[in-house]
Amino acid sequence: MKKAVLKVTGMTCQHCVKSVTKALQSVAGVHSVNVSLERGRAEVEHGESISTTSLKQVVTDAGYEAEELEDSEEEDERRSHKNLSPGPSPKGGGEDSSFPLGKGVRGLGLLTLPIEGMTCASCVAKVEKTLRSVPGVADATVNFATEKATVRFAPGHVTALQLKEAVRRIGYDVPEEKEQRDLHLHHADERAVLLHRKLILSALFTIAIFLLMYPGMLGLRLPISDQLNYWLQLLLATPVQFWAGWQFYRGTWAAARNKTTDMNTLIAVGTSAAYIYSALLPLFATHGHGHMDLYFDTSAAIITLVLLGRLLEARARGRTSEAIKKLIGLQAKTARVVRDGQEQNIPIEDVRVGDLVIVRPGEKIPVDGVVIEGASAIDESMITGESLPVEKRAGNEVIGATINKTGAFKFRATKVGSETALAQIIKLVEAAQASKPPIARLVDVIASYFVPAVVLISLVTFVAWYLISPPQIALTKALLNFVAVLIIACPCALGLATPTSIIVGTGKGAENGILIRGGDSLETAHKLTTIVLDKTGTLTKGRPEVTDVIAISGFTESEVLRLAASAEKSSEHPLGEAIVKRAQEKNLKLEEARDFVAVPGQGIRARLNGQRILLGNLKLMQDEKIALDGLQKQAEVLAESGKTPVFVASDGRAVGVVAIADTIKEGSREAVAALKRLGFEVVMITGDNRRTAEAIARQVGIERVLAEILPEEKAHEVKKLQAQDKRVAMVGDGINDAPALAQADVGIAIGTGTDVAMEASDITLVGGDLRSVVTAIALSRATMKNIWQNLFWAFIYNTVLIPVAALGLLNPVLAAAAMGLSSVSVVSNALRLRRFRVQI
């Protein structure tokens, strides 16, 4: 067997994919074909006798262009796909710019549409199927909980207007206004108010119908005839059926026009059967039509209880997106800027890049920028999840929406509007909440067959009970059980099971400074077996610091440090800067060095107050024939622990050693220990020499070390681990980590690192605390567990209660109550994730 990978251009939709697949499968000797529209390529497994040229020819004959990808090109394609795949896109482009249109995968556009009118998982499947059928659409996913559709399309082949019209043709609405987030909340409030009004009226009328039907239950005797009783019940039931329940008829009609069914169909058919039977009964009755023969109470109670369930569900669903609302609420409303030499308070929307912004104690920082004057402590906990305030001074970056605690300062705005860190976080969280893990796609397939199956079961139930029941009650018995089966079936719970958990889980992650790119990242993260940690900047601080100062007899540690720092004062070497920084922290008075000379690979020479100072490694000391007075053994001990010893000599005599190291981050040991307790294999990867690498690994408790790995080899090392049937997460922060992050099953980027690393990652930790890795994985496990719980109860509910209803053991009114309860219970279970905590 051989494998060929072809780059295919010219595909614009799923129809193109089918055409290319069919063309390749027609070649004798081809065993399997996998065509990806998003990545623009085809993978073909074939026999030895088939040439790549023949494969390219059949693709060309089908109307497309094809070229073979070499292994290196294939790897680049894979990384490019992973880097670009999920995530929100900025507004702009397209015929209808009232929606966020942007660059998607391999030139595909990305469009987000708010959808109104969906009531269950069947609606989701219907909207997705409709959008995918539009020529030029590559893919479409619909999230029931957020009521949004995300569409990938080929620009120039389809417009936003065509997509909206396609959705409207099947009976759903797509709002037109530009501010989608505010609009969505406004419409949600309007719908909730109308729903509440309908619920109150239908509840009052339903209670009145029950009093008319069962006055004896309250010890009442109604002084009215049966005929008047009938007309009063009809009068009360009609507005409940056709005003409060009108949305069900509208949804049913829209579904019928497209030759499909959904939950509206079940409710409308079930309640209409009970209502029409009761309304027409006097026309066919040969004897008195007493209240026991009427079922207005059933139809009215079902509609009332369904409305109650939807209201409770809407309120619970509203709580699932509180994380986004909190993030939006963090934004400052105004900014104090200096323009034309004057301070002005302006709306935050009017702040421009380059503006000089003034922030006083207790105020929110309006946008991202760099401090140019003053100093303060900033509370960044709302963005990074880290509780301690961060000291800021000139040259330090500040993040919009964080809170200035103490001093006043000025900063230069560098990112405003949709470019700020907070805006990007909101976009990323929204995109994650709109995404679907693989399990959700399976649920959608099941839901698409669910309603037709229920309708069929209800018809069989009606016929069976009509045939086996005594003639005098056959119609009544068949009707009640028919209605019970229709009403008890609840694809709502199935549709809500996954997205509500994803919304709460990703929102909870954002609260803790963990940005999850999509539902597929969550699902993969809970299956991980191995965690690969980059050393520099991930396990360590990523900058050298002085750890030890050793002085010989006759000198103090401060004197040794002062000599070394004075000599290094003019140096730009990282080790020299670390020495100077430590001396400044100890408030040591530094002197001006003369005759400064850098010795490449060894150290420096300089003069201080006439003294000849040498600072450097063992080779420099040996070349200069400096007596070390026993310092060499101490230096070797320091080197064994992963530190770099720097000898200090004055006038031909060694006076001490300064040890410098990239020190372990606070929390790294605890994070590694917690990962091992969770059952993960923890691996450290670094380009450092093995001795230094193993010294750092011992400090944090890691047994397996991949040392002396070049940046371009890191991805290959990850691939080798995956070849051992391991699910690998890579944690890194630098540009050289990006390929390994892309290769890993889950890439986790430390947010204090580079934008490149974050683009390649599936999960981003906004702060630099490695313990957040543990939190992210634990959150993934908790979210997936929650999803499986939801799916279990949704499936069990339908699996158990539909047969119960079909066997005549469930009253239709109780079925309606149970149906509403199932949706509310699923959402309530998802909300438990808001209490998620990790003890490390």
C-alpha positions in Angstrom: 0.0 0.0 0.0 1.2 3.5 -0.8 -0.2 6.9 0.2 -0.4 10.0 -2.0 -1.3 13.5 -0.8 -2.6 15.8 -3.5 -3.2 19.6 -3.2 -6.5 20.2 -4.9 -7.5 23.7 -6.0 -10.9 24.8 -7.3 -13.1 23.2 -4.7 -15.7 25.5 -3.2 -18.3 23.4 -1.6 -19.3 19.9 -0.4 -20.5 19.0 -3.9 -16.9 19.6 -5.1 -15.6 17.3 -2.4 -18.0 14.5 -3.6 -16.9 15.0 -7.2 -13.2 14.8 -6.4 -13.8 11.8 -4.1 -15.9 10.0 -6.8 -13.2 10.7 -9.4 -10.4 9.2 -7.3 -12.4 6.2 -6.2 -13.1 5.4 -9.9 -9.4 4.5 -10.4 -8.8 0.8 -10.2 -6.5 0.0 -7.3 -7.4 2.9 -5.1 -8.3 1.6 -1.6 -9.4 4.7 0.3 -9.9 8.5 -0.4 -10.2 11.3 2.1 -10.8 14.8 0.7 -10.7 17.9 2.9 -12.3 21.1 1.6 -10.9 23.2 4.4 -7.3 22.1 3.8 -7.7 21.8 0.0 -6.2 18.4 -0.3 -6.9 14.7 -0.9 -5.3 11.8 0.8 -5.3 8.6 -1.3 -4.2 5.1 -0.3 -3.5 2.9 -3.4 -1.7 -0.1 -4.7 1.8 -0.2 -6.1 0.7 -0.2 -9.7 -1.1 3.3 -9.4 1.0 6.3 -10.3 0.5 9.8 -8.8 0.2 11.1 -12.4 -2.9 9.1 -13.1 -4.5 10.3 -9.8 -3.8 13.9 -10.7 -5.2 13.3 -14.2 -8.6 12.1 -13.0 -8.9 15.1 -10.7 -8.0 17.4 -13.6 -10.6 15.6 -15.8 -13.2 16.3 -13.0 -12.6 20.0 -13.5 -10.1 20.8 -10.7 -6.3 21.2 -10.4 -4.0 18.9 -8.5 -0.4 18.7 -7.5 1.5 16.2 -5.3 2.6 17.4 -1.9 6.0 16.2 -0.6 6.3 15.1 3.1 7.7 18.5 4.2 5.0 20.4 2.3 2.4 18.1 3.8 3.7 18.9 7.3 3.5 22.6 6.5 0.0 22.2 5.3 -1.0 20.4 8.5 0.4 23.1 10.7 -1.1 25.8 8.6 -4.5 24.2 8.9 -4.2 23.8 12.7 -3.0 27.4 13.1 -5.8 28.9 11.1 -8.7 26.6 11.8 -10.8 27.8 14.7 -11.5 31.2 16.1 -13.3 34.3 15.4 -12.6 36.7 12.6 -12.8 40.5 12.5 -15.6 42.3 10.8 -15.3 43.4 7.3 -15.6 42.1 3.8 -18.5 40.5 2.0 -21.6 42.0 0.6 -23.4 42.3 3.9 -21.0 43.8 6.5 -23.5 43.8 9.3 -22.1 40.4 10.2 -18.6 39.5 11.2 -17.0 38.3 8.0 -13.4 37.3 8.0 -10.6 35.1 6.8 -11.1 31.4 7.5 -9.2 28.3 6.5 -7.2 28.4 3.3 -9.0 31.5 2.0 -12.5 30.5 3.2 -14.6 33.3 4.6 -16.1 33.0 8.1 -19.6 34.3 8.9 -21.5 34.2 12.2 -25.3 34.4 11.9 -27.7 34.8 14.9 -30.6 32.4 14.4 -34.0 33.0 16.1 -36.8 30.4 16.3 -34.9 27.2 17.0 -36.6 25.0 19.6 -34.7 21.7 19.6 -31.9 19.6 18.3 -33.9 18.8 15.1 -34.0 22.6 14.3 -30.2 22.6 14.6 -29.8 19.8 12.2 -32.3 21.4 9.8 -30.5 24.8 9.8 -27.1 23.1 9.3 -28.4 21.0 6.5 -29.9 24.1 4.8 -26.8 26.2 5.1 -24.5 23.4 3.9 -26.7 22.9 0.8 -26.1 26.5 -0.4 -23.5 26.4 -3.3 -20.2 27.9 -2.1 -20.6 26.8 1.6 -17.8 24.7 2.9 -19.2 23.9 6.3 -21.8 25.2 8.8 -22.3 24.5 12.5 -25.2 25.7 14.6 -25.1 26.1 18.4 -28.5 25.7 20.0 -27.5 27.2 23.3 -26.0 30.4 21.8 -28.5 30.5 18.9 -25.7 31.2 16.4 -24.6 29.6 13.1 -20.9 29.7 12.1 -20.5 29.3 8.3 -17.3 28.8 6.3 -17.8 29.8 2.7 -15.9 30.5 -0.5 -15.9 34.3 -1.0 -17.3 35.3 -4.4 -19.4 32.2 -4.6 -22.0 33.1 -2.0 -23.1 36.2 0.0 -24.3 36.7 3.5 -27.6 37.8 2.1 -28.1 34.5 0.3 -27.3 32.6 3.5 -29.8 34.6 5.5 -32.5 34.1 2.9 -31.9 30.3 2.9 -32.4 30.3 6.7 -35.5 32.4 6.5 -37.0 30.1 3.8 -37.1 27.2 6.3 -39.0 29.3 8.9 -36.3 30.8 11.1 -35.3 34.5 11.5 -31.9 36.2 11.1 -31.9 39.7 12.7 -30.6 42.5 10.5 -29.0 45.0 12.9 -25.2 45.4 13.1 -24.4 45.0 16.8 -25.1 41.3 17.1 -24.2 40.8 20.7 -26.4 43.7 22.0 -29.1 42.7 19.5 -29.1 39.1 20.7 -29.5 40.2 24.3 -32.3 42.6 23.4 -34.2 40.0 21.4 -33.7 37.5 24.2 -35.3 39.9 26.7 -38.2 40.6 24.3 -38.9 36.9 23.8 -38.7 36.3 27.6 -41.2 39.1 28.2 -43.7 37.7 25.6 -43.2 34.2 26.8 -43.8 35.2 30.4 -47.0 37.0 29.3 -48.3 34.0 27.4 -47.5 31.7 30.3 -49.4 33.8 32.8 -52.5 34.0 30.6 -52.5 30.3 29.6 -51.9 29.3 33.3 -54.9 31.3 34.4 -57.1 29.9 31.6 -55.9 26.4 32.2 -56.8 26.6 35.9 -60.3 27.9 35.0 -60.7 24.9 32.6 -59.7 22.5 35.4 -62.3 24.1 37.7 -65.0 23.7 35.1 -64.0 20.0 34.4 -63.4 18.9 38.0 -65.4 21.1 40.4 -66.0 18.2 42.7 -62.3 18.1 43.6 -62.8 21.4 45.4 -66.2 20.6 46.8 -67.9 22.9 44.3 -71.2 22.5 42.4 -71.5 24.6 39.3 -75.0 25.8 38.5 -74.6 25.5 34.8 -75.6 23.0 32.2 -73.2 20.6 30.5 -73.7 22.5 27.2 -72.7 25.9 28.8 -69.8 24.1 30.5 -68.6 22.9 27.1 -68.8 26.4 25.5 -66.9 28.0 28.5 -64.2 25.4 28.2 -63.9 26.0 24.4 -63.8 29.7 25.0 -61.0 29.4 27.5 -59.0 26.7 25.6 -59.0 28.5 22.2 -56.7 31.5 23.1 -54.4 29.1 24.9 -54.3 26.8 21.8 -54.0 29.5 19.1 -52.4 32.5 20.8 -50.1 31.1 23.5 -49.4 28.1 21.3 -49.1 29.9 18.0 -45.3 29.6 17.9 -45.7 25.8 17.7 -48.0 26.1 14.7 -45.7 28.5 13.0 -42.7 26.2 13.5 -44.7 23.2 12.3 -45.8 25.0 9.1 -42.2 26.0 8.4 -41.0 22.4 8.9 -43.8 21.1 6.8 -42.9 23.4 3.9 -39.5 21.8 3.9 -40.8 18.3 4.3 -39.3 17.9 7.7 -40.5 17.7 11.3 -39.3 19.0 14.6 -40.4 19.4 18.2 -43.0 22.0 17.2 -44.6 19.3 15.1 -44.9 17.0 18.1 -46.5 19.6 20.3 -48.8 21.1 17.7 -50.1 17.7 16.5 -50.5 16.4 20.0 -52.3 19.4 21.5 -54.4 19.9 18.3 -55.6 16.3 18.4 -56.8 16.8 22.0 -58.3 20.2 21.2 -60.1 19.2 17.9 -61.4 16.0 19.4 -62.9 17.9 22.3 -64.2 20.8 20.1 -66.0 18.4 17.7 -67.2 15.8 20.2 -70.7 17.4 20.6 -71.3 17.0 16.8 -70.8 13.2 17.0 -72.0 12.4 20.5 -75.2 10.4 20.6 -75.5 11.0 24.3 -74.7 13.8 26.7 -71.3 15.3 26.3 -70.3 15.4 30.0 -67.1 17.0 31.1 -65.3 13.6 31.4 -65.3 13.2 27.6 -63.6 16.6 27.0 -59.8 17.0 26.8 -59.5 20.8 26.7 -57.6 20.5 30.0 -55.0 18.2 28.4 -54.3 20.5 25.4 -54.2 23.7 27.6 -52.1 22.1 30.3 -49.6 20.7 27.8 -49.1 24.2 26.2 -48.8 25.9 29.6 -46.3 23.4 30.9 -44.2 23.5 27.7 -44.2 27.3 27.9 -43.1 27.1 31.6 -40.3 24.7 30.7 -39.1 27.0 27.9 -39.1 30.0 30.2 -37.1 28.2 32.9 -34.8 26.8 30.2 -34.3 30.3 28.7 -33.4 31.7 32.2 -31.0 28.9 32.9 -29.4 29.2 29.4 -29.0 32.9 30.1 -26.9 32.1 33.2 -24.7 29.8 31.1 -23.3 32.8 29.2 -22.6 34.9 32.3 -18.8 34.5 31.7 -19.1 36.5 28.5 -21.3 39.1 30.1 -18.7 39.5 32.9 -15.9 39.9 30.3 -18.0 42.5 28.5 -18.7 44.3 31.8 -15.0 44.6 32.5 -14.5 47.2 29.7 -14.0 50.8 30.8 -16.6 53.3 29.4 -14.4 56.4 29.1 -10.7 57.3 28.9 -8.7 60.4 30.0 -6.4 61.3 27.2 -4.1 64.3 26.5 -4.9 66.0 23.2 -3.6 69.4 22.1 -2.0 69.7 25.5 -5.3 69.3 27.3 -6.8 66.5 29.3 -10.1 65.2 27.9 -12.6 62.5 29.0 -13.7 60.7 25.9 -15.7 57.5 25.1 -13.4 54.5 25.0 -14.5 53.9 21.3 -12.7 57.2 20.4 -9.3 56.3 21.8 -6.7 56.0 19.0 -3.4 54.2 18.8 -0.7 56.6 20.0 -2.9 58.5 22.3 -1.4 59.5 25.7 -3.7 58.2 28.4 -3.7 59.2 32.1 -4.8 56.7 34.8 -5.3 57.6 38.4 -5.5 55.3 41.5 -8.7 53.1 41.5 -9.5 53.6 37.9 -9.8 51.0 35.1 -7.1 51.1 32.4 -9.2 51.8 29.3 -7.0 50.2 26.5 -3.7 48.3 26.1 -0.5 50.3 26.1 3.0 50.9 27.4 3.8 53.0 30.5 5.9 56.1 29.7 5.7 58.0 33.0 5.0 57.0 36.6 4.6 53.7 38.4 1.8 51.7 40.0 0.6 48.2 41.1 -2.0 46.8 38.7 -4.7 44.2 39.5 -4.7 41.9 36.5 -6.7 39.1 38.1 -9.7 39.6 35.9 -7.5 38.8 32.8 -4.8 36.5 34.0 -6.5 34.9 37.0 -3.5 35.8 39.2 -4.5 37.5 42.4 -1.4 39.5 43.4 -1.0 43.0 41.9 1.7 43.4 39.3 4.2 46.3 39.6 4.4 48.5 36.5 6.9 51.2 35.6 8.1 53.0 32.5 8.5 50.5 29.6 6.1 47.9 31.0 2.9 46.9 29.1 -0.5 47.4 30.7 -3.7 45.6 29.7 -7.1 47.3 29.1 -9.8 46.6 31.7 -7.3 45.9 34.5 -7.5 48.1 37.6 -4.9 50.6 38.8 -4.4 50.1 42.5 -2.0 52.7 43.8 0.0 55.3 41.8 -0.9 57.5 38.9 0.8 57.0 35.5 0.7 57.9 31.8 0.8 55.3 29.1 0.8 55.3 25.3 -2.1 53.4 23.7 -0.9 50.6 21.5 -4.1 48.5 21.0 -7.6 49.8 20.9 -11.1 48.6 20.0 -11.2 45.0 18.7 -7.4 44.7 19.0 -7.2 44.9 22.8 -6.4 41.8 24.8 -9.9 41.8 26.4 -11.6 42.1 23.0 -9.5 39.2 21.7 -10.3 37.1 24.7 -14.1 37.8 24.3 -13.8 36.8 20.6 -11.9 33.6 21.4 -14.4 32.6 24.2 -17.4 33.3 21.9 -15.8 31.2 19.1 -15.2 28.3 21.6 -18.7 28.5 22.8 -20.1 28.3 19.3 -17.9 25.3 18.4 -18.9 21.7 18.5 -16.8 18.7 19.8 -17.1 15.5 17.8 -19.6 14.0 20.3 -22.0 16.9 19.5 -22.0 16.1 15.8 -23.0 12.5 16.6 -25.9 13.8 18.7 -27.0 16.0 15.8 -27.2 13.0 13.5 -29.3 11.1 16.1 -31.6 14.1 16.6 -32.2 14.5 12.8 -33.9 11.0 12.8 -35.5 11.4 16.2 -38.7 13.4 15.5 -39.7 11.3 12.4 -39.2 8.2 14.5 -41.4 9.6 17.3 -44.2 10.5 14.9 -44.1 7.0 13.5 -44.2 5.5 17.0 -47.1 7.7 18.0 -49.1 6.6 14.9 -48.4 3.0 15.7 -49.5 3.6 19.3 -52.8 5.2 18.1 -53.6 2.4 15.7 -52.7 -0.3 18.3 -54.8 1.1 21.1 -57.7 1.8 18.8 -57.8 -1.8 17.8 -57.3 -3.4 21.2 -59.5 -1.2 23.3 -63.2 -1.6 23.9 -65.2 0.2 21.2 -66.8 2.7 23.6 -63.4 4.0 24.8 -61.2 3.0 21.8 -60.9 6.5 20.3 -60.4 8.2 23.7 -57.7 5.7 24.8 -55.9 5.8 21.4 -56.0 9.6 21.4 -54.6 10.0 24.9 -51.7 7.6 24.4 -51.0 9.1 20.9 -50.7 12.6 22.5 -48.6 11.3 25.4 -46.0 9.7 23.0 -45.8 12.9 21.0 -45.4 15.2 24.0 -43.0 13.1 26.1 -40.4 12.9 23.2 -38.0 15.7 23.9 -35.1 16.4 21.5 -34.6 19.7 23.4 -32.6 17.9 26.1 -30.4 16.2 23.4 -29.8 19.6 21.7 -28.8 21.3 25.0 -26.7 18.5 26.5 -23.4 19.4 24.8 -23.5 23.2 24.0 -24.6 24.3 27.5 -21.7 22.4 29.1 -19.2 23.8 26.5 -20.5 27.4 27.2 -20.2 27.1 31.0 -16.8 25.2 30.8 -15.2 27.6 28.4 -16.6 30.6 30.4 -15.2 29.1 33.6 -11.9 28.7 31.9 -11.9 32.4 30.8 -12.6 33.4 34.4 -9.4 31.5 35.4 -7.2 33.0 32.6 -7.6 29.8 30.5 -8.7 30.4 26.9 -9.9 27.3 25.1 -10.1 27.5 21.4 -13.0 25.1 20.8 -15.0 22.2 21.9 -12.8 19.7 20.1 -9.8 20.9 22.2 -11.9 20.2 25.3 -12.8 16.7 24.2 -9.2 15.9 23.2 -7.7 17.3 26.4 -9.5 14.9 28.6 -8.0 11.9 26.7 -4.3 13.0 27.1 -1.7 10.6 28.5 1.5 12.6 28.2 2.4 16.2 29.0 5.6 17.7 27.4 6.9 20.8 29.1 9.3 23.2 27.5 11.9 24.3 30.0 12.8 28.0 29.2 9.9 30.3 30.0 7.5 27.4 30.9 9.1 25.6 33.8 11.6 28.4 34.4 11.2 32.2 34.4 13.0 32.5 31.1 15.5 35.1 32.4 18.8 34.6 34.3 18.9 35.6 38.0 21.7 35.6 40.6 21.1 32.6 42.9 24.3 32.4 45.0 27.3 34.6 45.9 30.3 32.9 47.5 33.2 35.0 48.9 36.6 33.9 50.1 37.9 34.8 53.5 38.5 38.6 53.8 35.7 39.5 51.5 32.0 39.8 52.0 29.3 38.6 49.6 28.3 42.3 49.1 31.8 43.2 48.2 32.1 40.4 45.6 28.7 41.3 44.1 29.6 45.1 44.0 32.9 44.3 42.2 31.1 42.1 39.7 28.2 44.5 39.1 30.5 47.5 38.7 32.5 45.6 36.1 29.4 44.4 34.2 27.6 47.8 34.4 28.3 48.5 30.8 27.7 45.0 29.6 24.7 43.9 27.5 25.2 40.2 28.2 22.2 38.6 29.9 24.4 37.2 32.7 25.9 40.6 33.3 22.5 42.3 33.4 21.4 39.7 36.0 24.4 40.6 38.2 23.8 44.3 37.9 20.1 43.9 38.7 20.8 41.9 41.9 23.3 44.6 43.0 20.7 47.3 42.4 18.1 45.4 44.4 20.5 45.3 47.3 21.1 49.1 46.9 24.9 48.6 46.4 26.8 51.6 45.2 28.3 50.8 41.8 31.5 52.4 40.4 32.4 53.3 36.8 34.6 50.7 35.1 37.4 51.7 32.8 39.2 49.8 30.1 36.2 47.4 29.7 37.1 44.5 27.3 34.7 41.5 26.5 36.5 38.2 26.0 34.2 36.2 23.7 33.1 32.9 25.2 35.0 33.6 28.5 34.1 36.8 30.2 35.3 40.4 30.7 38.3 42.5 31.8 38.0 45.9 33.4 39.6 48.3 35.9 38.0 49.7 39.0 39.8 52.3 41.0 43.1 51.0 39.7 42.2 47.4 40.5 42.4 44.9 37.6 39.1 43.0 37.6 38.4 39.7 35.8 34.9 38.2 35.5 34.2 35.0 33.7 34.3 31.2 33.4 37.0 28.7 34.5 38.8 28.9 31.2 39.3 32.7 31.6 40.8 32.1 35.1 43.1 29.4 33.8 44.3 31.5 30.9 45.0 34.3 33.2 46.7 31.9 35.7 44.4 33.0 38.6 44.7 31.1 41.8 41.2 29.9 42.7 41.8 29.2 46.4 39.3 26.2 46.6 36.6 28.0 44.7 36.7 25.5 41.8 35.1 22.7 43.8 32.3 25.0 45.0 31.8 26.1 41.4 31.5 22.5 40.3 28.8 21.9 42.9 26.9 24.9 41.6 27.2 23.6 38.0 25.9 20.2 39.0 22.7 21.9 40.2 22.2 23.6 36.8 23.7 27.0 37.7 26.3 28.9 35.8 29.3 29.9 38.0 31.0 33.2 37.2 34.4 33.7 38.9 35.4 37.2 40.2 39.1 38.0 40.5 40.8 41.2 41.6 44.5 41.9 40.9 45.3 38.3 40.0 43.5 36.7 42.9 40.0 35.0 42.9 37.8 36.7 45.5 34.5 34.8 44.9 32.0 33.2 42.7 28.6 34.5 41.5 26.1 31.7 40.5 23.5 32.6 37.9 20.6 30.4 36.7 17.3 30.6 34.9 15.3 29.9 38.1 12.2 27.7 38.5 8.9 29.5 38.3 6.8 29.6 41.4 4.3 26.8 41.1 6.2 24.7 38.7 7.0 21.9 41.3 3.3 21.9 42.4 2.1 21.7 38.8 4.3 18.8 37.9 3.4 16.9 41.1 -0.3 17.5 40.4 0.0 16.3 36.8 1.7 13.1 38.0 -1.1 12.6 40.6 -3.6 12.8 37.7 -1.8 9.9 36.1 0.1 11.8 33.3 3.6 11.0 32.1 5.5 14.3 32.4 8.4 15.0 30.0 10.7 18.0 29.8 12.1 19.1 26.5 14.9 21.7 26.1 17.8 22.7 23.9 20.1 23.0 27.0 22.9 20.6 27.7 21.9 17.4 29.5 23.6 18.3 32.8 21.7 21.6 33.2 18.5 20.0 31.9 18.6 17.1 34.4 19.4 19.5 37.2 16.3 21.5 36.5 14.2 18.3 36.0 15.3 17.1 39.5 14.2 20.3 41.0 10.7 20.1 39.7 10.4 16.3 40.0 10.5 15.2 36.3 12.2 11.9 35.5 12.2 11.9 31.7 14.2 14.6 30.0 14.7 15.3 26.2 17.8 17.5 26.2 19.9 19.2 23.5 16.9 19.2 21.2 17.1 21.9 18.5 14.0 24.1 18.0 13.2 22.5 14.6 13.4 19.0 16.2 10.8 19.6 19.0 7.9 18.8 16.7 9.6 15.6 15.6 10.0 14.5 19.3 6.3 15.1 19.8 5.5 13.0 16.8 7.8 10.2 18.1 5.8 10.2 21.3 2.5 10.1 19.4 3.9 7.1 17.4 4.0 5.2 20.7 0.1 5.5 20.9 0.3 8.4 23.4 -2.0 11.4 23.4 0.4 14.3 23.8 0.0 17.9 25.1 2.8 20.3 24.4 3.2 23.3 26.7 5.5 26.1 25.5 5.8 29.9 25.2 8.3 30.7 22.4 8.4 31.1 18.6 10.4 27.9 18.4 7.7 26.0 20.3 5.0 26.8 17.7 5.6 23.8 15.4 5.6 21.4 18.4 2.4 23.1 19.7 0.8 22.5 16.3 2.0 18.9 16.1 0.7 18.0 19.5 -2.8 16.6 20.1 -3.4 19.6 22.3 -1.1 22.6 22.2 -1.0 24.8 25.4 0.6 28.2 25.1 1.8 30.2 28.1 0.3 33.6 27.6 3.3 35.6 28.7 5.0 34.3 25.5 4.7 35.1 21.9 1.7 35.7 19.7 3.0 33.0 17.3 2.9 30.3 20.0 -0.6 31.3 21.0 -1.8 31.1 17.3 -0.5 27.6 17.1 -2.1 26.5 20.4 -5.5 24.9 21.3 -5.4 26.3 24.8 -3.8 29.6 25.9 -2.9 30.4 29.5 -3.2 34.2 29.9 -0.9 34.2 32.9 2.4 32.5 33.2 1.6 30.1 36.1 2.1 26.5 35.1 -0.5 25.4 37.6 -3.1 26.6 35.1 -2.2 23.6 32.9 -3.5 21.4 35.7 -6.6 23.6 36.0 -7.2 23.5 32.2 -6.9 19.7 32.0 -9.1 19.2 35.1 -11.7 21.6 33.6 -11.6 19.6 30.4 -12.3 16.4 32.3 -15.0 18.0 34.3 -16.7 19.4 31.2 -16.6 16.2 29.3 -18.0 14.3 32.4 -20.8 16.9 32.5 -21.6 16.4 28.8 -21.7 12.6 29.2 -24.0 13.0 32.3 -26.3 15.3 30.2 -26.4 12.9 27.3 -27.0 9.9 29.6 -30.0 11.5 31.2 -31.4 12.9 27.9 -31.1 9.4 26.2 -32.4 7.6 29.3 -35.4 10.0 29.5 -36.4 9.3 26.0 -35.5 5.6 26.0 -37.6 4.9 29.1 -40.5 7.3 28.9 -41.5 6.9 25.2 -42.3 3.1 25.7 -44.0 4.0 29.0 -46.2 6.5 27.1 -46.8 4.0 24.3 -48.0 1.4 26.8 -50.6 3.8 28.1 -49.0 4.3 31.5 -48.4 8.1 31.2 -50.9 10.9 31.3 -50.3 13.5 28.6 -50.2 16.3 31.1 -47.6 14.6 33.2 -45.7 13.9 29.9 -45.6 17.7 29.2 -44.3 18.4 32.7 -41.6 15.7 32.4 -40.6 17.1 29.0 -40.0 20.6 30.4 -38.2 19.1 33.4 -35.8 17.2 31.2 -34.5 20.4 29.5 -34.3 22.3 32.7 -32.4 19.5 34.4 -29.8 19.3 31.6 -29.1 23.0 31.8 -29.0 23.0 35.6 -26.5 20.1 35.5 -24.3 22.1 33.1 -24.5 25.1 35.5 -22.9 23.0 38.2 -19.6 23.6 36.3 -19.7 27.1 37.6 -18.7 25.7 41.0 -15.6 24.1 39.4 -12.5 24.4 41.6 -9.1 22.7 41.5 -7.0 22.0 44.6 -3.3 21.8 43.7 
